[in-house]
Amino acid sequence: MSDTEVLTPLEEAAFPFLQHAVLLDQARGALAVLDKALAQNAELWLRLSEHTVVNGADLSLDAIDFINRTATFTAKVAKTLEGEVDNELIDKLIALNLNMSEVILKGGAPAEG
């Protein structure tokens, strides 16, 4: 992407989830980096959950519940994996991020993970 390309609002909203999926995947080899990536990922989902509480009137109750449960899950995983690598959990987080990025781009509701 060149410096002159501008992202659409949907692309801007989806980008952090895609970015965090890539960061998590790349961080598997270094625990200090992985711990930071897990914490940042949890923070991203917690901010989304907080935003949903304030601005989620257009979302279904199922979508809101999914976002809140995923925010809780990502925070628990970040705490649980401090100093450890669990590829299955990391893969799950990556899948959740990629799903959310895709959902945002399509303008729909998140699918159950």
C-alpha positions as CSV (number, residue, x, y, z in Angstrom):
1,M,0.0,0.0,0.0
2,S,1.4,3.4,-0.9
3,D,1.4,6.5,1.2
4,T,-1.4,8.0,-0.9
5,E,-3.9,5.1,-0.5
6,V,-6.6,5.7,2.0
7,L,-8.4,3.0,3.9
8,T,-12.2,3.0,4.0
9,P,-13.8,3.3,7.5
10,L,-14.5,-0.5,7.4
11,E,-10.9,-1.3,6.5
12,E,-9.7,1.0,9.3
13,A,-11.9,-0.8,11.8
14,A,-10.9,-4.2,10.6
15,F,-7.1,-3.5,10.4
16,P,-6.3,-3.8,14.1
17,F,-7.7,-7.3,14.3
18,L,-5.7,-8.4,11.2
19,Q,-2.6,-6.7,12.6
20,H,-2.9,-8.4,16.0
21,A,-3.5,-11.8,14.3
22,V,-0.2,-11.3,12.4
23,L,1.6,-10.1,15.6
24,L,0.4,-13.1,17.6
25,D,1.6,-15.5,14.9
26,Q,5.0,-13.8,14.6
27,A,5.5,-13.6,18.4
28,R,5.4,-17.4,19.1
29,G,9.2,-17.7,19.1
30,A,9.9,-15.0,21.8
31,L,8.1,-15.2,25.1
32,A,8.6,-11.5,26.0
33,V,7.2,-10.5,22.6
34,L,4.4,-13.0,22.9
35,D,3.4,-11.8,26.3
36,K,3.2,-8.2,25.0
37,A,1.3,-9.3,21.9
38,L,-1.2,-11.3,24.1
39,A,-1.7,-8.3,26.3
40,Q,-2.2,-5.9,23.4
41,N,-4.6,-8.3,21.8
42,A,-6.7,-8.6,25.0
43,E,-6.7,-4.8,25.3
44,L,-8.0,-4.5,21.7
45,W,-10.9,-6.9,22.5
46,L,-11.6,-5.2,25.8
47,R,-11.8,-1.8,24.1
48,L,-14.2,-3.3,21.5
49,S,-16.3,-4.7,24.4
50,E,-16.4,-1.3,26.1
51,H,-17.3,0.4,22.8
52,T,-20.1,-2.1,22.2
53,V,-21.6,-1.3,25.6
54,V,-21.8,2.4,24.7
55,N,-22.4,2.2,20.9
56,G,-23.8,-1.3,20.3
57,A,-27.4,-0.4,19.8
58,D,-27.3,-1.7,16.2
59,L,-25.8,-5.1,17.1
60,S,-27.8,-8.2,18.0
61,L,-27.7,-9.5,21.5
62,D,-25.8,-12.5,20.2
63,A,-23.1,-10.3,18.6
64,I,-22.8,-8.3,21.8
65,D,-22.5,-11.5,23.9
66,F,-19.9,-12.9,21.5
67,I,-17.8,-9.8,21.8
68,N,-18.0,-9.7,25.5
69,R,-17.2,-13.4,25.9
70,T,-14.3,-13.1,23.5
71,A,-12.9,-10.1,25.4
72,T,-13.0,-12.1,28.6
73,F,-11.5,-15.1,26.8
74,T,-8.6,-13.1,25.4
75,A,-7.9,-11.5,28.8
76,K,-7.8,-14.9,30.5
77,V,-5.5,-16.3,27.8
78,A,-3.1,-13.4,28.1
79,K,-2.9,-14.0,31.9
80,T,-2.7,-17.8,31.6
81,L,0.0,-17.8,28.9
82,E,2.4,-15.4,30.6
83,G,5.8,-17.0,30.0
84,E,4.3,-19.9,28.0
85,V,3.5,-20.9,24.5
86,D,0.3,-22.8,23.8
87,N,0.0,-23.0,20.0
88,E,-3.6,-24.2,20.1
89,L,-4.7,-21.2,22.2
90,I,-2.6,-18.8,20.0
91,D,-4.2,-20.3,16.9
92,K,-7.7,-19.8,18.4
93,L,-6.9,-16.1,19.1
94,I,-5.6,-15.6,15.6
95,A,-8.7,-17.2,14.2
96,L,-10.9,-15.0,16.3
97,N,-9.1,-11.9,15.1
98,L,-9.2,-12.9,11.5
99,N,-12.9,-13.7,11.9
100,M,-13.6,-10.3,13.4
101,S,-11.6,-8.5,10.7
102,E,-13.6,-10.3,8.0
103,V,-16.9,-9.6,9.8
104,I,-16.1,-5.9,10.0
105,L,-15.2,-5.8,6.4
106,K,-18.5,-7.5,5.4
107,G,-20.5,-5.3,7.9
108,G,-22.1,-8.3,9.6
109,A,-22.2,-10.0,13.0
110,P,-19.3,-12.2,14.3
111,A,-19.6,-16.0,14.0
112,E,-19.2,-18.2,17.0
113,G,-15.6,-19.4,17.3
